[in-house]
């Protein structure tokens, strides 16, 4: 699970500090015409990240060129199939790290929070998700309709699958790569965020939520469509429940 080439983490003890190797962290970032946003995001990534994978949906604004210029060594994969879900699964499969963290490219997610996900995983979690609705979190990028829809969908998952999620439709997620076989899904669009949460619940992974603050997109317009995508997410929740043979009891 750990790499002998990873940087060391200093742990203070009652005696002398001790060191143990950090797991390798792969950052998966789906992009579609996010050149201007990458100019903000990439310089702010932690220096200890093992690899950054840009999964690009055939951008026409120079996204790939900007990524390669600002982050030498970035791994760019051109994904011709459409959809955020397709891009993320492509990135997950290509990642070589012990830990995978998925991050939006639009500047709405703070890259400095990545350490919170890694720390929670290293402390025993299998799957860590960001929440905008717990102590220390927040959002300035949700309309009333989106907030209402997120609340209803979160409640639906809690009723049908158990668990205690406070936030469902948020794509800041980290997990151990060794759990990929349990989390693999064929979801093509934004519903992949919800499906990953459901897969983690159904497979009884240890799930931890960490506080995250969502800012507004820096440049461009989001591809998310509140009502159509919300309906698609709801259908995904119900379809997966029908396909499930075992109802996981609430904790």
CORSUL-V389447 format. One record per backbone hydrogen bond with DSSP energy under -1.0 kcal/mol. NH is the residue of the N-H (numbers start at 1). CO is the residue of the C=O. E is the energy in kcal/mol with one decimal. If there is no record, write none. Layout:
# CORSUL-V389447
nh = <NH;NH>
co = <CO;CO>
e = <E;E>
This chain:
# CORSUL-V389447
nh = <6;9;11;18;20;22;26;27;28;29;31;38;39;41;42;44;45;49;50;51;53;54;55;56;57;66;67;68;69;70;71;74;75;77;79;85;86;87;88;89;90;91;92;93;94;95;98;99;100;101;102;103;113;114;116;117;118;119;120;121;122;123;124;125;126;127;128;129;130;131;137;138;140;147;148;149;150;151;152;153;154;155;156;157;158;159;160;161;162;170;173;174;175;176;177;179;180;182;183;184;192;193;195;196;197;198;199;200;201;202;203;204;205;208;210;212;214;215;218;229;230;231;232;233;234;235;236;237;238;239;240;241;242;243>
co = <3;20;18;11;9;7;99;51;101;53;55;34;35;37;38;41;42;46;25;25;27;75;29;77;31;62;63;64;65;66;67;71;52;54;56;188;188;83;84;85;86;87;88;89;90;91;24;24;175;26;173;28;110;111;113;113;114;115;116;117;118;119;121;120;206;206;174;208;172;210;134;212;214;143;144;145;146;147;148;149;150;151;152;153;154;155;156;157;158;168;171;128;100;126;98;176;177;179;179;180;189;190;191;192;193;194;195;196;197;198;199;201;200;127;129;131;138;108;106;225;226;227;228;229;230;231;232;233;234;235;236;237;238;239>
e = <-1.2;-2.2;-3.1;-2.5;-1.3;-2.6;-3.3;-2.7;-2.7;-3.0;-2.6;-2.4;-1.2;-2.4;-2.0;-1.8;-1.4;-1.2;-1.4;-1.6;-3.3;-2.4;-2.1;-2.3;-2.6;-2.5;-2.4;-2.4;-2.0;-2.7;-2.1;-2.1;-2.8;-2.9;-3.0;-1.5;-1.4;-2.0;-2.6;-2.3;-2.0;-2.1;-2.9;-2.2;-1.5;-1.5;-1.3;-2.5;-3.0;-2.6;-2.9;-2.3;-1.9;-1.5;-1.5;-1.1;-2.2;-2.6;-2.0;-2.1;-2.6;-1.1;-1.4;-2.1;-2.6;-2.0;-3.4;-2.2;-3.1;-2.4;-2.4;-1.8;-2.0;-2.5;-2.7;-2.5;-2.6;-2.2;-2.3;-2.5;-2.4;-2.3;-2.1;-2.1;-2.2;-2.2;-2.3;-2.7;-1.1;-1.7;-1.0;-3.1;-2.2;-1.5;-2.9;-2.1;-2.1;-1.3;-1.3;-1.5;-1.7;-1.5;-2.5;-2.5;-1.4;-2.3;-2.9;-2.1;-2.0;-3.1;-1.9;-1.8;-2.5;-2.2;-2.1;-2.4;-2.4;-2.7;-2.3;-2.6;-1.8;-2.4;-1.9;-2.2;-2.3;-2.3;-1.8;-2.3;-2.3;-2.7;-2.3;-1.6;-2.3;-1.8>
